[in-house]
Amino acid sequence: MNPVIDQLRAHRSIRRFKSDPVSDELFEQIIGAAQCAATSSFFQACTVIRVRNPETRAALAKLAGGQSYVADAPVFSVFCADLKRSELCCTLHDKTMLGGFTEHFIIATVDVALMAQNAVVAAQSLGLGICYIGALRNDPQQVSELLKLPENVYPVFGLCLGYPDQDPECKPRLPQNVVIKEETYDDTQDAETIRQYDADINAYYQSRNSNQKVSGWSEQMSVLATKEARPHMKDFLEKRGFMKR
């Protein structure tokens, strides 16, 4: 192993932060590292909105299901998929952007994820903790209005940053023989491996310091996969100018 791999394997979500501030210089250093992530066709289709206003933070926390750390974390930012900038590039060269392509939506969303993960790795290397906030998509329209997002921009997720005030355990991940396939997709042994993994996850949940519960991984996934998952997103994205064709 090396320090980078050790750090990646030690990832935890942090939901309680010290009051110590994160300087603008440090935040800019983190985002600078994030910008060096791979980007499809050099689109660089991510915009990061740092939210400082306490009222806006409180409103975003409420929209995210009452997650108090959205309001309390020293830094809260919203990572947005941004094709508005591509439209501007077309305008600068007297061209009209062909918008609404699903491929462009994928490019922009993947760019956001790659850039955010670079930011997370950089932040954790500096002793900071993070928590992704996907629940902003519970009501992306209100989030967009709060942040004054134009057409061709949508909020993918939020990110809390700060110095950790807790030390949660690392959650075990799936065994690699489920995740790594050789040559073709063969899942004939996956069911048995997942059953064993369920036992490991159940033991983890019952032994961790907080929020103990009795559950395996596959049970949780069966619940998630059998209920509607933010069905409003398709209509919202189309109105934003995404996924029309």
C-alpha positions in Angstrom: 0.0 0.0 0.0 1.0 3.7 -0.2 -0.4 6.8 1.6 -2.8 7.7 -1.3 -4.4 4.2 -1.3 -4.5 4.1 2.5 -6.3 7.4 2.5 -8.8 6.2 -0.1 -9.5 3.0 1.8 -10.1 5.0 5.0 -13.0 7.1 3.5 -15.9 7.9 5.8 -18.8 10.3 5.5 -18.5 13.0 8.2 -21.7 14.5 9.5 -20.4 16.4 12.6 -17.7 19.1 12.1 -15.6 21.3 14.4 -16.3 25.0 14.3 -12.8 25.7 13.0 -13.1 27.6 9.7 -11.8 26.5 6.4 -9.9 29.4 4.7 -10.7 30.6 1.3 -7.2 29.8 0.2 -7.5 26.2 1.3 -10.9 25.9 -0.4 -9.4 27.3 -3.6 -6.5 24.9 -3.3 -9.0 22.0 -3.1 -11.0 23.2 -6.1 -7.8 23.7 -8.0 -6.9 20.1 -7.5 -10.5 19.1 -8.4 -10.2 20.9 -11.7 -7.4 18.7 -12.7 -9.7 15.7 -12.9 -10.3 14.0 -16.2 -13.0 15.8 -18.3 -14.7 14.3 -21.4 -13.6 16.1 -24.6 -12.2 18.9 -22.4 -15.8 20.2 -21.7 -15.0 21.0 -18.1 -18.7 21.0 -17.5 -18.8 21.6 -13.8 -19.5 24.7 -11.8 -19.1 24.8 -8.0 -21.3 27.2 -6.0 -20.0 27.9 -2.5 -23.0 28.9 -0.3 -22.2 31.1 2.7 -25.5 32.9 3.4 -27.0 31.3 6.6 -30.6 31.7 5.3 -29.8 30.0 2.0 -27.9 27.2 3.9 -30.9 26.7 6.2 -33.2 26.5 3.2 -31.0 24.0 1.5 -30.8 21.9 4.6 -34.5 21.8 4.8 -34.8 20.8 1.1 -32.3 18.0 1.7 -34.6 16.4 4.3 -33.5 18.3 7.3 -29.8 17.4 7.2 -28.5 19.9 9.8 -24.8 19.6 8.7 -25.8 21.3 5.4 -26.3 24.4 7.5 -23.6 23.8 10.1 -20.6 22.6 8.1 -17.8 25.2 7.8 -18.1 24.9 4.0 -21.1 23.9 1.9 -20.9 23.8 -1.9 -23.2 22.7 -4.7 -21.7 20.9 -7.6 -23.6 21.6 -10.8 -23.5 20.1 -14.3 -23.0 23.1 -16.5 -23.7 23.3 -20.3 -24.5 27.0 -20.1 -20.7 27.7 -20.5 -20.7 25.6 -23.7 -23.6 27.7 -25.0 -21.5 30.8 -24.2 -18.6 29.3 -26.2 -20.9 28.9 -29.2 -22.1 32.5 -28.9 -18.4 33.7 -28.8 -17.9 32.0 -32.2 -21.3 33.0 -33.7 -22.7 29.5 -33.5 -25.9 28.0 -32.1 -25.5 25.1 -29.6 -27.3 21.9 -30.4 -28.7 21.3 -27.0 -30.8 18.6 -25.3 -28.6 15.6 -26.2 -28.6 12.8 -23.6 -24.9 12.3 -24.3 -24.1 15.9 -23.3 -26.1 15.3 -20.1 -23.9 12.2 -19.4 -20.7 14.1 -20.1 -21.6 16.9 -17.8 -22.8 14.7 -15.0 -19.7 12.5 -15.2 -17.5 15.6 -15.2 -19.1 16.7 -12.0 -18.6 13.4 -10.3 -15.0 13.2 -11.3 -14.2 16.7 -10.3 -16.0 16.3 -6.9 -14.1 13.1 -6.1 -10.8 14.9 -6.8 -12.0 17.6 -4.4 -12.8 15.0 -1.8 -9.4 13.3 -2.1 -7.6 16.6 -1.8 -9.7 17.7 1.2 -9.2 14.4 3.0 -5.4 14.6 2.4 -5.5 18.0 4.3 -7.3 16.5 7.3 -10.8 17.6 6.3 -13.9 15.4 6.3 -16.6 15.4 3.7 -20.2 14.4 3.2 -22.0 14.3 -0.2 -25.6 15.5 -0.2 -27.5 13.9 -3.0 -30.8 14.8 -1.2 -30.6 18.2 -2.9 -32.3 16.4 -5.8 -35.4 15.9 -3.6 -36.5 19.3 -4.9 -34.0 20.4 -7.6 -36.3 23.1 -8.8 -36.3 25.0 -5.5 -32.5 24.5 -5.2 -32.1 25.9 -8.7 -34.2 28.9 -7.8 -32.3 29.5 -4.6 -29.0 29.5 -6.5 -30.4 31.3 -9.5 -29.2 28.5 -11.9 -29.9 29.2 -15.5 -31.1 26.8 -18.2 -28.6 24.1 -19.1 -27.3 23.9 -15.5 -28.6 21.5 -12.8 -27.6 20.7 -9.2 -26.1 17.2 -9.0 -25.2 17.1 -5.3 -23.9 19.2 -2.4 -20.7 18.7 -0.5 -20.0 19.5 3.1 -16.4 20.2 4.1 -14.8 20.8 7.5 -12.6 19.4 10.2 -14.2 16.2 11.6 -15.7 16.2 15.1 -16.4 12.5 15.0 -14.5 9.3 14.1 -16.9 6.9 12.5 -15.9 3.4 11.4 -15.2 2.6 7.7 -18.2 0.8 6.1 -17.1 -2.5 4.4 -17.5 -2.5 0.6 -18.5 -5.4 -1.7 -16.1 -8.2 -2.2 -14.0 -7.7 -5.3 -15.1 -11.0 -6.9 -18.5 -9.4 -7.2 -17.2 -6.1 -8.6 -14.4 -7.4 -10.9 -15.4 -9.6 -13.9 -13.1 -11.2 -16.3 -13.8 -10.9 -20.1 -17.6 -11.2 -19.7 -20.3 -10.4 -17.2 -20.6 -13.6 -15.1 -22.7 -13.3 -11.9 -23.3 -17.0 -11.3 -21.4 -16.9 -7.9 -22.6 -13.4 -6.9 -25.7 -14.5 -4.9 -23.7 -16.6 -2.4 -20.9 -14.0 -2.1 -23.6 -11.3 -1.4 -25.2 -13.4 1.3 -21.8 -13.6 3.0 -21.3 -9.9 2.6 -24.8 -9.3 4.1 -23.6 -11.0 7.3 -20.5 -8.8 7.4 -22.6 -5.6 6.9 -25.0 -6.7 9.6 -22.2 -7.3 12.0 -20.8 -3.8 11.1 -24.1 -2.1 11.8 -24.5 -3.8 15.2 -20.9 -3.0 16.3 -20.5 0.6 15.2 -20.6 3.4 17.7 -23.8 5.0 16.5 -27.0 4.3 14.6 -26.9 0.6 15.2 -29.3 -1.5 13.3 -30.0 -5.0 12.0 -29.8 -5.2 8.2 -27.8 -6.7 5.4 -26.7 -4.8 2.2 -29.0 -6.7 -0.2 -32.0 -6.0 2.0 -31.4 -2.3 1.8 -30.9 -2.5 -2.0 -34.1 -4.5 -2.4 -36.0 -1.7 -0.7 -34.3 1.1 -2.8 -34.8 -0.8 -6.0 -38.5 -1.5 -5.5 -39.7 2.1 -4.9 -39.8 5.2 -7.0 -36.5 7.1 -7.2 -37.2 10.8 -7.5 -39.5 10.4 -10.5 -39.6 14.2 -10.8 -36.1 14.3 -12.1 -36.9 13.4 -15.8 -39.3 16.3 -16.2 -37.0 18.7 -14.3 -34.0 17.8 -16.5 -36.0 18.2 -19.7 -37.2 21.7 -18.5 -33.6 22.6 -17.8 -32.6 21.7 -21.3 -31.2 18.2 -20.8 -32.1 14.8 -22.2 -34.5 16.0 -24.9 -33.0 13.7 -27.5 
